[in-house]
């Protein structure tokens, strides 16, 4: 056992002397190994930064998210599509309804919960969920860009006060 340890000790003591004598070979081996490892890391490393990778796939939140995606097609935006009762989306009645809906979604905190059903299809109606809305775009908030001389104008498609 002592002879083995002594021979290992001599071997490790000779490594610095050998590496000084063959420094170009050692440097080439280190650079080659570093390049191979960098190439391997560059070509074989992937980062999955999606929400799905951070949450356990058995989590009820993922099930709800997948159900939402199935129902609406995406979780980026939700579109409310309507058919005008009078057949004309630009009639005064239709534009007033769109403006009212847009204002209610923008100012959801002022909605009276008593004016809405307590539950729909067995699910409770929680107006606080509307707090997740970041932006409401509608026909009543759409803008038209036009050029007037050297000025770029951005006017509303539908005026705030309907005639």
N, C-alpha and C positions, 0 to 999 in steps of 0.2 A: 504494500500500500504506500509505504514511504517512497519507494522508487518511482511509483506512478506519479505521485504528487510532485516529486523532485523533477521528473522529466517534463511534466506539464509546466512547471514553473520555469524551466530553462527554455521551453518552446515559446512561452509568452514573453520572456525576456528578449528573445531574438527577433520578435515581430517588429519592434520599432527600428532595429538596425536594418532588417530586410526591406521594410517599407521605405526607408531613406535611400537605399541603394536602387530600388525599383520604383522610384516616385512617379515617373511618367506612366508606368503601367498601372499603379495604384490610382493615380488621378484619372486615367482613362476609364478604369473599371468603375470608379465612383460616379463619374459623369455619365457613363452609359447606364448604370443602374438607376441613377436619379432621373435620367431622360425616360427610361422604360417605365418607371413608376409614375412619372408625371403624365405620360401618354396613356397609361392604363387608367389613372384617375380621371383624365379628361374624357376618355371615350366610354368608360364604363360606369360613371357616376351620374345618377339622376336624382333630382330633388322633386318630390311631390308636395307642393304647397297648397293643395286643395283642401277645403274644409273636410272632405271625406277622409283624408289621411290622418287627421288629428282626432277624430271621434271614432269610438268603437262602432263597428258596423251593426252591432246588435242593440245599440242605443236607441231609445224611442225617438229621440230628436232626429236621427238619420232616417228613421221610418217615416216620420212626419214630413221631412224635407223631400224625400223621394215621392211621397204621395202628392205633395204640392207640385213637384216637377211634372209628375204624370198628368195632373189635372190642368196645369197652366202652361206646360211646355218648357218653362225655364224659371229660375228664381231671381232673374235680373229685374224683370219688370212685370207688372200686371196691367193688362189692358181691359178697360170696361168698354164694351162695344154695345151700342144701343140702336134701336130702330125708332125713328121719330113717329109718334102717334099719327101726326097729320101727313106723314110721308115726305116732309121737307125739313132737312136738318138745319136749314138757314131761316126757318120761320121764327117769328118773335117768340112764340110759345116754346119751341124747341131750344132756342138759344138761352132763354131764361132758365129752363130746366138744367141746361149744361152749366150755366153760371152758378146756379144754386148748388148743384152737386160739387162743383169745383171749390166753392167757398166753404161748404161743409167739410170737405176733405182737408182743406188747408187749415181750417179753424175747428178741428174736431173736439178741442177741449170745451168749446161752448155748446156742444150738443147736449140735449136733454135725454138722459138714458130712459126716462119714462116714455119717450116718444117712439121707442124701438122695442121689439119683442125681447123677452128675457132669454129665449133660446130658439134656435132654428135646428130642426132635425135632431133634437136631443142635445145639441152643443150649445153651451152658454154664449151669449153675445157680449163680448167685452170690447167696449169702445176704446179702451187703453191700447188695444192692438193697433189702432190707427196711428199711434205715436211712432210707428216704424216707417211711416211714409216719409220719404226724403224730398220728393218733388212731385207736384201734380201738374201735368200738362193736359190741356184740353183745347177744344175749338175756341173757347172763350179766352184762352191765354196765348194762343198761337200768334206769332208775329210774322209780318211780311217785310222783307228787306227790299228797299228800292234806292236808286241813285237819283239825287236831285242836285245837278251841277257837280260840285266837288264834295258833296255831303252824302254819306251813306245813312239812310233813314231806316229805322226799325219800328214800324207802326204796328199796332194791334190789327189782326184780321177782323175781329169783332170788337166794336167800341165797348168800354166799360159800362156806359149807360146806353142801353138799347133805345132806339127811337120808337 
